[in-house]
Amino acid sequence: MKLELEDAAATDALGDALARTRPAHAVVHLVGDLGAGKSSLARAMLRSLGVAGAIRSPTYTLVERYPVPGGDAVHFDLYRIGDPGELDYLGVDVEGVVLWLVEWPERGAGALPPADLRVDLEVAGEGRTALLSASSPEANAWIARLRGAFTSASPEG
């Protein structure tokens, strides 16, 4: 599903729609260049799921954990790791995690759970484009729900 996101508000609206339509458990890989909107989209999802207070970017901590309905969400930014084996040293307790938001997932290849949903983000003028790709039956259903909840889907999606 391809979406044209006109501005930051449209990216936030996508994050809200993704959060409202998400399955009970999901792994989301957020892919794109620096500044493409990965952290903004993750922040919008977490806000929509009720996370109050500061939502810190995991740029330097590599991982942040937040309580959300049904369990916890973990938000990873793997830009600074050099080898997937470094994830072993983060000490992430996956017990109770219902949502994985992973920026730069290619840097954790083989050490991360497989993505249910991949979101490729790219800057486009003042906004960005988002290409959502499902890798599981749950994610296919998620995208179907999202189509009904987010109305700016392009005809090619």
N, C-alpha and C positions, 0 to 999 in steps of 0.2 A: 504494500500500500504506500503510495507516494503522496506526500503532503507538502504544500507550499505554505510556509509560515512567514507571514508578512513582517512581523516584528517580534520583540521580546514578549509582548502580551500573548501573541499566538503560540509561542513556545510554552509559556506558562499554561495556556488553555489545553495544549496537548498533554502536558504533564498531569494536569487535573483529570482529563479524560482517561488517560492511561491508569491513573490511580483508582478512579471510580469504577473502571471496568475490569480491573486485574483479577486473575485467578487467585485462589487461596495461597499458592506457592508459585514463585516465578523467578527465573534468572534472566536478567536483561543486560545485554552487552551494548554499551554506548560507544559508538565508533565515529571518529571524525578528527580533523586537525585541531590544533590548539585554537581556542576561540570559536569553535563550531557550535557550542551550546550544550555540551554534554552535562556539565555541572549545573547549568541553569535548568535543564530538563529534569535532572535528578532532584534538585531542590524543589521544583514545582510539584513533583510527585509526592515527595515527603511532606510538604506543606499540606497537600490535599488529603494525605493520610492522617493528618492531625498532629504532626510534629510541631511543637511550639518552641519558641525561643530560637537561639542561634542554630543554624544548620551550617556547620563548618565544612569547607571544602577539604577533602582528604588528600590534598596535594602533597603535604609534608608528612602527615601521619599515616598515609596510605589507606587507612580504613577508619570509618566512623560508623557507629552502631546507634540505631534509634528505635524506640518502641513504636510499633504501629499495630493496628487491629490484627489480632490473631498471632502475634509474635513480635519478631524484630526484623528490621531492615538493615542491611549492611551496604554501605556505599564505599566502593574501592576506587582509588585513582592509582593505577599501576604505572604511570608515566616514568617514575623515578626508579623502578626496579630494573636490574640488569639481567636477571635470570628467574624463570618461574619458580625455582627452588627456594627463592627468598621468601615466598609466601608462607613456607613452613615456619618461619621465624616470627611471623606476625602474631601468632597465638590466637587466631580467630576461633572462637568457640561457635561452631555452626549449629549447635543445639538451639532450637527455637527460631531459627532464621526462616522467614517466610518470603522475603524479597531480597534479591541480590541486584544491586545496581553497580555495574563494573565498567569503569572508564579505562580505555587502553587494554582491553581484554587480550589482545594478541600477545602482550608481554607476559601474561600468565598462562599461556597455552599449555595444556596438559595438567595444570595444577588447579584449575577452576572447574566447577560443574559446567556442563554444556548449556549454552543459551537456549532458552525457550523463545525469546524474542531478541532480535538484533535491530538496533536503531542506528542507521547511518545518517549523520548530520553533516550538512555542508552549508557554508555561508553562501547566500545568494542575494546580492545587493544589500538592502537594509535588513533583510530577514535571513531565512535559511530554508533549506529543503530537508525533509526527513523521509527516509525510506525505511519502512518497517517490514521485516522479514521474519516469518514464523518458522520455528524448527521443531515444534511439537504440536500434537493435537490441541493441547490446552491453549497454546499461543494462536493457533488458527481460529479457535473460538473467541479468543481475546480480541483479535483484529476484527472479527465479525461484529462483536459488541461495540468496539471502538468506532466502526463505520457509522453506527447509529448515534453515537454520542458526540462525535467530532465531525462537523459538517464541511470542513474545508478540504476533503479528500479530492485529489485530482482525478479526472476521468481515466487516466492511465493506470491508477492503482488498483 
